Amino acid sequence: MKLLDARRDLYRRMAHQEGYRSRAAYKLKELNLSYRIIGPGFYVLDLGCSPGGWTQVAIELSGNRGKVMGVDRSFVEEIPNAHVLRGDIEDESVVEQIFEFFGTKVNAVICDLSPQVTGTWSVDHARQISLNYSASKIMDHVLARRGNALFKVFDGEYSNEFRDYLKKKFVKVQLKKPKASRKTSSELYHICLGYLGS
Ligand SMILES: C[S@@+](CC[C@H](N)C(=O)[O-])C[C@H]1O[C@@H](n2cnc3c(N)ncnc32)[C@H](O)[C@@H]1O
């Protein structure tokens, strides 16, 4: 077994043993340790949340005083202490339902959106970036000033343009690849701190 495969199995095994619904949970944990995207008491919106690993971690990080909502177009099994909305983030009417749940703006928006991949890289990349623009439109409605965000990107032709777009909205934008992310995968994470407001 290659070292890479072994590591991948390690995160999958850990997720199974520790009760996380996805190995992606460890990506958020690691990034949050370095950047404190989510802190205690935070209201957190998780866009593209299925099966729910990030949502579970967001619940832990935000604690008793926090509030967490996940949105996905796919079915998500109930997650204790979180509200899950089945909906399409490209449909801006979800904003209303987000406000209905939180009753105010949120402190963090986390986006791990992936399109249904076609296998044609240019198409998948463009589609994933397009989902991120849709998510950032929602973010502009719901994120409080000085709030934080996290966006996964399939790295490619349009990544720099998206990063520049984010840089105009936040005090600091940092690009990272967490250890739990496969080296062979093109995914990178934009950590966005200190929202300047819409
Ligand atoms: C990689 S998964 C998220 C994994 C999740 N962060 C976790 O830890 O369990 C990406 C998700 O994006 C969702 N997604 C893609 N396009 C969407 C859209 N337009 N609206 C809502 N969800 C979408 C997919 O259904 C999929 O569940």
The ligand as an SDF file (V2000), in Angstrom:
LIG
                    3D

 27 29  0  0  0  0  0  0  0  0999 V2000
  -17.8370   17.1910   -0.6290 C   0  0  0  0  0  0  0  0  0  0  0  0
  -19.5310   17.2030   -0.2430 S   0  0  0  0  0  0  0  0  0  0  0  0
  -19.5420   18.0180    1.3230 C   0  0  0  0  0  0  0  0  0  0  0  0
  -18.9810   17.1920    2.4530 C   0  0  0  0  0  0  0  0  0  0  0  0
  -19.2340   17.8050    3.8160 C   0  0  0  0  0  0  0  0  0  0  0  0
  -18.4470   19.0180    4.0070 N   0  0  0  0  0  0  0  0  0  0  0  0
  -18.9040   16.8590    4.9300 C   0  0  0  0  0  0  0  0  0  0  0  0
  -17.9550   17.0980    5.6800 O   0  0  0  0  0  0  0  0  0  0  0  0
  -19.6400   15.8790    5.1010 O   0  0  0  0  0  0  0  0  0  0  0  0
  -20.1600   18.4160   -1.3340 C   0  0  0  0  0  0  0  0  0  0  0  0
  -21.6360   18.6530   -1.2660 C   0  0  0  0  0  0  0  0  0  0  0  0
  -22.0030   19.7590   -2.0720 O   0  0  0  0  0  0  0  0  0  0  0  0
  -23.3790   19.5570   -2.3860 C   0  0  0  0  0  0  0  0  0  0  0  0
  -23.8420   20.4680   -3.4450 N   0  0  0  0  0  0  0  0  0  0  0  0
  -23.3590   20.5640   -4.7080 C   0  0  0  0  0  0  0  0  0  0  0  0
  -24.0870   21.4740   -5.3980 N   0  0  0  0  0  0  0  0  0  0  0  0
  -25.0300   21.9670   -4.5530 C   0  0  0  0  0  0  0  0  0  0  0  0
  -26.0650   22.9410   -4.6800 C   0  0  0  0  0  0  0  0  0  0  0  0
  -26.2670   23.5960   -5.8320 N   0  0  0  0  0  0  0  0  0  0  0  0
  -26.8460   23.1970   -3.6100 N   0  0  0  0  0  0  0  0  0  0  0  0
  -26.6400   22.5400   -2.4410 C   0  0  0  0  0  0  0  0  0  0  0  0
  -25.6800   21.6130   -2.2610 N   0  0  0  0  0  0  0  0  0  0  0  0
  -24.8810   21.3120   -3.3030 C   0  0  0  0  0  0  0  0  0  0  0  0
  -23.4160   18.1150   -2.8070 C   0  0  0  0  0  0  0  0  0  0  0  0
  -24.7410   17.6160   -2.7700 O   0  0  0  0  0  0  0  0  0  0  0  0
  -22.4700   17.4730   -1.7870 C   0  0  0  0  0  0  0  0  0  0  0  0
  -23.1810   16.8870   -0.7570 O   0  0  0  0  0  0  0  0  0  0  0  0
  1  2  1  0
  2  3  1  0
  2 10  1  0
  3  4  1  0
  4  5  1  0
  5  6  1  0
  5  7  1  0
  7  8  2  0
  7  9  1  0
 10 11  1  0
 11 12  1  0
 11 26  1  0
 12 13  1  0
 13 14  1  0
 13 24  1  0
 14 15  1  0
 14 23  1  0
 15 16  2  0
 16 17  1  0
 17 18  1  0
 17 23  2  0
 18 19  1  0
 18 20  2  0
 20 21  1  0
 21 22  2  0
 22 23  1  0
 24 25  1  0
 24 26  1  0
 26 27  1  0
M  CHG  2   2   1   9  -1
M  END
$$$$
